[in-house]
Amino acid sequence: LGRWLIATEAARPLLERFWVEEDALQRVIILESLERTIPDFTQMAKVFEQVVAKDKNEETLRFARETLDNLNQWKTDITAFTCLWIKWRNLSVN
Protein backbone atom coordinates (compact mmCIF):
# COMPACT_ATOMS: atom_id res chain seq x y z
CA LEU A 1 0.00 0.00 0.00
CA GLY A 2 3.01 2.25 -0.09
CA ARG A 3 3.72 5.07 2.30
CA TRP A 4 0.19 6.48 2.25
CA LEU A 5 -1.90 3.74 3.82
CA ILE A 6 0.01 2.63 6.89
CA ALA A 7 -1.69 1.60 10.12
CA THR A 8 -0.93 3.80 13.11
CA GLU A 9 0.40 0.71 14.87
CA ALA A 10 3.31 0.75 12.42
CA ALA A 11 4.75 3.94 13.94
CA ARG A 12 6.66 2.18 16.70
CA PRO A 13 8.39 -0.41 14.47
CA LEU A 14 9.13 2.30 11.90
CA LEU A 15 10.79 4.47 14.53
CA GLU A 16 12.80 1.52 15.82
CA ARG A 17 13.93 0.78 12.27
CA PHE A 18 14.84 4.43 11.70
CA TRP A 19 17.45 4.36 14.47
CA VAL A 20 19.23 1.28 13.09
CA GLU A 21 18.88 1.99 9.35
CA GLU A 22 22.15 3.06 7.77
CA ASP A 23 20.94 4.17 4.32
CA ALA A 24 20.11 7.89 4.33
CA LEU A 25 17.41 7.61 1.66
CA GLN A 26 15.67 4.83 3.57
CA ARG A 27 15.83 6.92 6.75
CA VAL A 28 14.09 9.82 4.99
CA ILE A 29 11.45 7.45 3.62
CA ILE A 30 10.86 6.17 7.15
CA LEU A 31 10.45 9.75 8.39
CA GLU A 32 7.97 10.44 5.58
CA SER A 33 6.04 7.36 6.66
CA LEU A 34 6.10 8.44 10.29
CA GLU A 35 4.70 11.81 9.27
CA ARG A 36 1.65 10.02 7.87
CA THR A 37 1.44 7.36 10.57
CA ILE A 38 1.56 9.30 13.84
CA PRO A 39 -1.94 10.77 14.28
CA ASP A 40 -1.16 12.94 17.31
CA PHE A 41 0.74 16.15 16.55
CA THR A 42 2.23 16.32 20.06
CA GLN A 43 3.64 12.82 19.72
CA MET A 44 4.86 13.61 16.20
CA ALA A 45 6.64 16.71 17.47
CA LYS A 46 8.39 14.66 20.17
CA VAL A 47 9.59 12.09 17.64
CA PHE A 48 10.93 14.68 15.21
CA GLU A 49 12.50 16.74 18.01
CA GLN A 50 14.29 13.56 19.08
CA VAL A 51 15.56 13.08 15.52
CA VAL A 52 16.84 16.67 15.44
CA ALA A 53 18.55 16.23 18.80
CA LYS A 54 20.22 12.89 18.07
CA ASP A 55 20.68 12.45 14.33
CA LYS A 56 23.78 13.56 12.43
CA ASN A 57 22.70 13.11 8.79
CA GLU A 58 21.94 16.40 7.04
CA GLU A 59 19.12 14.97 4.89
CA THR A 60 17.21 13.50 7.81
CA LEU A 61 17.84 16.60 9.93
CA ARG A 62 16.48 18.83 7.14
CA PHE A 63 13.37 16.68 6.81
CA ALA A 64 12.78 16.55 10.58
CA ARG A 65 13.22 20.32 10.95
CA GLU A 66 10.88 20.96 8.04
CA THR A 67 8.24 18.72 9.61
CA LEU A 68 8.53 20.57 12.92
CA ASP A 69 8.24 23.91 11.11
CA ASN A 70 5.11 22.71 9.29
CA LEU A 71 3.28 21.30 12.32
CA ASN A 72 1.75 24.61 13.40
CA GLN A 73 0.58 25.36 9.87
CA TRP A 74 -1.01 21.91 9.63
CA LYS A 75 -2.90 22.54 12.87
CA THR A 76 -4.15 25.88 11.53
CA ASP A 77 -5.15 24.35 8.19
CA ILE A 78 -7.01 21.48 9.83
CA THR A 79 -8.90 23.88 12.11
CA ALA A 80 -9.86 26.09 9.15
CA PHE A 81 -10.99 23.09 7.11
CA THR A 82 -13.03 21.73 10.02
CA CYS A 83 -14.79 25.08 10.47
CA LEU A 84 -15.62 25.27 6.76
CA TRP A 85 -16.82 21.68 6.71
CA ILE A 86 -19.11 22.28 9.70
CA LYS A 87 -20.55 25.40 8.04
CA TRP A 88 -21.10 23.49 4.79
CA ARG A 89 -22.71 20.58 6.64
CA ASN A 90 -25.03 22.92 8.52
CA LEU A 91 -26.07 24.60 5.26
CA SER A 92 -26.68 21.23 3.62
CA VAL A 93 -28.88 20.01 6.46
CA ASN A 94 -31.07 23.10 6.48
Secondary structure, 3 states (H helix, E strand, C coil): CCCCCCCHHHHHHHHHHHHHCCCHHHHHHHHHHHHHHCCCHHHHHHHHHHHHHHCCCHHHHHHHHHHHHHHHHHHHHHHHHHHHHHHHHHHHHC
